[in-house]
């Protein structure tokens, strides 16, 4: 059975796209069939996966606005997962869908019509609560929340949890939190350790054991259109995302 996981945080710059690309690539290494949906108009997951946005024929825009099927828009990546690319026109979707009765369930309906060819579908959400994020949360089984261990992390997280609660009430009562992922973590930083401890205190086992470190190779890989496991398999970033994939699989098997 396909698991649909939305990667989201209303705060930008916390590693959502980095997590989407590298977790998909790590799961693909375990022979899981994985799809990444780039739902962010910036399209960083698309370019970071080695896809030239100028050469894309169909994108998630065509799925949401023109009733294209998801399987007609999937592209294969060199890292072993498939991706539904994004395009800049997605930024205007709030207006374009304003009068559509099913505006908040377009993505859910598209995923439901997708042939059963994937074990995991990840959705890379934009850093905002808009119709795109609502579509993702309405379609998802669970939410993976990347959090940078910095001063305002808990404040931003509380806002996101309120949003998830509202989505449960109005759209998706079964939506659960897959886990909170600490990203760009530097164990030498006392504030990072303090925030990490606070996350554990408030959320317990909801926090993934794996921490994603600050890593130069992780930052470099997108400019080559590659997941870090393809760019530098031995680096700390690669090993961390493989460990995260292992956690996710153990939880699934359990």
N, C-alpha and C positions, 0 to 999 in steps of 0.2 A: 504494500500500500504506500502510495506517495505521501511524503511528509512535506508540508508547505511551511516555510519559516521566513518571516519578515525580519530583516535586519534594520533596526530603526533607532533613532535618537533624535529628538527635536533640536538638539545642539549640534552644530556643524563641527567638522574637524576632529571627530573622535575615532575615526577608523572604520566607518561603516563599509565603504567601498573596498578598502584594503582587506577587511574581513571577508566580504563576499567573494572576492576573487580568490583569495588564498585558501579559504575553507573549502570552496568548491574544488579547487585543484587538488587539495589534500585528500578529499573524499574520493575524487576520481582515481587517485593513486591506489585506493583500496578496492577498485573495480566497482564502485557505486556509480550509478547513472545519475548525473547531476545536471540541473538546469539553473542558470542564473538569469533572472529578469531584471534588467536595468530600468528602474522606474524613476530615475532622476533625470530631469531635463539637461543637466550638465553633462551627462553621458560618460562620466569617468570610468565606470565599470566596463563600458563598451571599448573605449580606447585602451584602457589598462589591460584588456583581454586580447589586444592585438587586432582589433577590428577598426578599419578605416570608416569613420562615420559618413564620409562623402560617397562611399561606394555601397552603402547599405540600401537595399531595394525596399524592404519592409521592416518596420520597427514596432515597438510596443504601441506607438501612436496609432498605427494602422489597426492593431488589435482592439484598442479602446474606442476609436472613433469610426473605423471603417469596417468593422466586423471581420477582419482577417483572423484566421485561426492561428493559435500560438505555434502549432507545428509547421506553419508556412513561413514563420519568421525566425525560427531557430537557426543559429549558425554554430558550427563547430569551432572550438579554439584549439590551439596547439597544446594546451595544458590538460586536455581530456574531458572538459565539460562543455556543455552547449550554453549559448547565451541568446536571449532575445534583446537586441540592441535598443538603445534610446535615440532620440533626436531632439533638437532644440525646440521644435514645434510643440513638444509636450508641455512647455511652460504655459501655453494658453488654454490648456484643457479645462481649467476651472470654468471659463466662460463658455467654451464650446459644448460642455456637457450640462450647462446650467438648467436646461429644460428637460433633460432626459430622466424618465422615471426610474430607470435602473442605474443611474449615474454612479452610485456607490458600490455596485455589485458587478460592474463590467469585467473586472479582472477575475473575480470568483467564478463567473459564468464561463469565461474563457479557459480557465484552468480545469473546470469540471468537464469541458468538452475535449480536453487534451487526451490523446491515447495514452494508455498506461505504459509509458516507456522510461519514466524517471523514478528513481528511489527518493530523491530529494529535489525540491524546488525552493530556491532562495530568492527573495525579493529585496533588491537594494533600494531603499526608500530615500526620498529627498529629505533634507533637514528642515522640515516644516510640517505642520498639521494642515494638510489641504486635501483636495479630493483624491490625489494620488496615494497619499499615505492612508486615507480612509479605505480606499480600494484594497490596498495591501493588507491592512489589518482585518478587513472583512473577509478576505480570502484565505488568511493564514490559519494554520493550526496552532502556531506558537510564535513568540517574539524573542529574538536574540538582541540583547541591548549592549552595544559597545560603550564603555565608559572610560574616559581618561581620568586618572586619579589626580585631580586638581581641585582647587578651592571651591568652584561652583558645581562640582559634579553631582553632589547629592541634591542640590536645589533643582537642577535640570532633570534629574531622575524622578523626583517626586512629581513634577509636572507631567512627565511621560506616563507614569503609573496612573495618574488621574485620567489621562487620555485613554489608556487601555481599559480602565474601568467603564468609561463612557461607551467605548466600542462594544464591550461585553453586553451592556444594557441595551444598546440600540441595534447592533448588527450581528454580533458573533459571540453568543454566550459561552461557547466552549474555548475561546481564545485563552491560551496559557502562556506563561513566561518560560521560555526555553532556558534562559540563563542570562546572567549579567557578566560581561566579559571585560576584564581590565586590559586596556590597550595603552600602547606607548609608555609602558611601565619602566621606571628607573628605580631599582631598589636602593640606590644610594641617596635618593631624595627622601628626606624625612616627611615632607608633606604627602608624597605619594604613598608611603607606608601608612601614614595616619588615615588617609582617605580609604585605603584598602582595608584597614582594620574596621573602619566605620561601616563599610559595605558589608563585611562579614557579620558585624554585630546586628545590622538591621535586616539583612536578607539571607543570612545563613547559607544553606546548601544551594540556594538559587544562584550564588556566585560560582562561576566555573573555577576549578582549581588552577587551570592554565592561565598564566599571565602572558600577554603579548609584549615583548620588550621593545624599547626604542632600538631600532636597528637600521643602519645605513642601507643595507641591501634591500630591506623592505621598501624603503623610500625610493630606491633607484629602479626597482623592477618595473613599475608601471610605464616609465619612459621608454622601455624596450618592448612594451606590449606583452609582458610575460608575468605569470605568477612567480612569486619568489622561489618556490620549490623547483621551478624550471630554470630560473636565473642563477640561483646559488643554493643547491640542495642542502649544503652543509651548514649554512648560516643559522644564527639563533632564531631569526624570524621563521625560517622554514620549519625548524624543529618544533617551534611553539605551535604553529598552525597544524602540524601533524598530530601533536599532542591534543589539541582542541578537537580535531576530527575523531581521535580515539575516544575522548570523553563523550562526544555526541553519539558515537556508535554504541558504546557501552550502555548509555542511557536508553537508547532505542531497543537494544537487545534485552535490557532488563525489564 
